[in-house]
Amino acid sequence: MTDPRWLDEREFRAWLGYRRMRLLLDAQIARDLTRDSGLSDPDYDVLSTLSSSPDRRWRLNALAAHMLWSKSRLSRHISRMEERGLVTRENCATDARGAIIVLTDGGMRAIESAAPDHVESVRRHLIDLLTSEQIEVLGDIADTVLANLAESEEIG
């Protein structure tokens, strides 16, 4: 077994700062979203994903994979969203066990209403605090890490 490659002081600062920032930023933006629109963060993720699709629908298993949730967890959440009239569930014509999640007109109105305040929250708590150069670096960092994770997922 090789010795661990411990983080130096600069790396440790960056790692802890990232973790703390992610937790606090996610929590603040989620609070703002719920306060401003009554939607939860997962509600917004489902609605924005469906609204970005040309036909406003996704297969349940593909949506679960996109959100990094189990199918059963997403299915339970979708049931709660159905009760609120945000989405409907249809049977899949090509797979009797599959389901298609469809954005309703009410769900479209909800995401269209929530989006401006949500974007303003993202701006207020992150984007507008950074310089143009910092935003570029943050985007580059995200691209690098996401490409590595995608590659690792393909291998694993």
Contacts in CASP RR format, 6 or more apart in sequence:
PFRMAT RR
TARGET T0000
AUTHOR 0000-0000-0000
METHOD contacts of the structure
MODEL  1
MTDPRWLDEREFRAWLGYRRMRLLLDAQIARDLTRDSGLSDPDYDVLSTL
SSSPDRRWRLNALAAHMLWSKSRLSRHISRMEERGLVTRENCATDARGAI
IVLTDGGMRAIESAAPDHVESVRRHLIDLLTSEQIEVLGDIADTVLANLA
ESEEIG
7 15 0 8 1.000
25 125 0 8 1.000
25 126 0 8 1.000
26 41 0 8 1.000
28 121 0 8 1.000
28 125 0 8 1.000
29 41 0 8 1.000
29 118 0 8 1.000
29 121 0 8 1.000
29 122 0 8 1.000
29 125 0 8 1.000
30 40 0 8 1.000
30 41 0 8 1.000
32 117 0 8 1.000
32 118 0 8 1.000
32 121 0 8 1.000
32 125 0 8 1.000
33 39 0 8 1.000
33 40 0 8 1.000
33 41 0 8 1.000
33 44 0 8 1.000
33 114 0 8 1.000
33 117 0 8 1.000
33 118 0 8 1.000
33 121 0 8 1.000
34 40 0 8 1.000
36 114 0 8 1.000
36 117 0 8 1.000
36 118 0 8 1.000
36 121 0 8 1.000
37 44 0 8 1.000
37 110 0 8 1.000
37 113 0 8 1.000
37 114 0 8 1.000
37 117 0 8 1.000
37 118 0 8 1.000
38 114 0 8 1.000
39 47 0 8 1.000
39 110 0 8 1.000
39 114 0 8 1.000
42 67 0 8 1.000
42 69 0 8 1.000
42 77 0 8 1.000
43 81 0 8 1.000
43 86 0 8 1.000
43 110 0 8 1.000
44 111 0 8 1.000
44 114 0 8 1.000
44 118 0 8 1.000
45 67 0 8 1.000
46 63 0 8 1.000
46 67 0 8 1.000
46 74 0 8 1.000
46 77 0 8 1.000
46 78 0 8 1.000
46 81 0 8 1.000
46 86 0 8 1.000
46 87 0 8 1.000
46 101 0 8 1.000
47 86 0 8 1.000
47 87 0 8 1.000
47 103 0 8 1.000
47 107 0 8 1.000
47 108 0 8 1.000
47 110 0 8 1.000
47 111 0 8 1.000
47 114 0 8 1.000
48 111 0 8 1.000
48 115 0 8 1.000
49 58 0 8 1.000
49 63 0 8 1.000
49 66 0 8 1.000
49 67 0 8 1.000
50 56 0 8 1.000
50 57 0 8 1.000
50 58 0 8 1.000
50 63 0 8 1.000
50 87 0 8 1.000
50 101 0 8 1.000
50 102 0 8 1.000
50 103 0 8 1.000
51 103 0 8 1.000
51 108 0 8 1.000
51 111 0 8 1.000
51 112 0 8 1.000
53 103 0 8 1.000
56 102 0 8 1.000
56 103 0 8 1.000
56 108 0 8 1.000
57 90 0 8 1.000
57 100 0 8 1.000
57 101 0 8 1.000
57 102 0 8 1.000
57 103 0 8 1.000
58 66 0 8 1.000
58 100 0 8 1.000
58 101 0 8 1.000
59 92 0 8 1.000
59 98 0 8 1.000
59 99 0 8 1.000
59 100 0 8 1.000
59 101 0 8 1.000
60 71 0 8 1.000
60 74 0 8 1.000
60 75 0 8 1.000
60 78 0 8 1.000
60 89 0 8 1.000
60 98 0 8 1.000
60 99 0 8 1.000
60 100 0 8 1.000
60 101 0 8 1.000
61 71 0 8 1.000
61 98 0 8 1.000
63 74 0 8 1.000
63 101 0 8 1.000
64 70 0 8 1.000
64 71 0 8 1.000
64 73 0 8 1.000
64 74 0 8 1.000
67 74 0 8 1.000
69 77 0 8 1.000
75 99 0 8 1.000
78 87 0 8 1.000
78 89 0 8 1.000
78 101 0 8 1.000
81 87 0 8 1.000
82 88 0 8 1.000
82 89 0 8 1.000
85 104 0 8 1.000
85 106 0 8 1.000
85 107 0 8 1.000
86 103 0 8 1.000
86 104 0 8 1.000
86 106 0 8 1.000
86 107 0 8 1.000
86 110 0 8 1.000
87 101 0 8 1.000
87 102 0 8 1.000
87 103 0 8 1.000
87 104 0 8 1.000
87 107 0 8 1.000
88 101 0 8 1.000
88 102 0 8 1.000
88 104 0 8 1.000
89 99 0 8 1.000
89 100 0 8 1.000
89 101 0 8 1.000
89 102 0 8 1.000
90 99 0 8 1.000
90 100 0 8 1.000
90 102 0 8 1.000
91 98 0 8 1.000
91 99 0 8 1.000
91 100 0 8 1.000
92 98 0 8 1.000
92 99 0 8 1.000
92 100 0 8 1.000
103 111 0 8 1.000
127 135 0 8 1.000
130 138 0 8 1.000
END
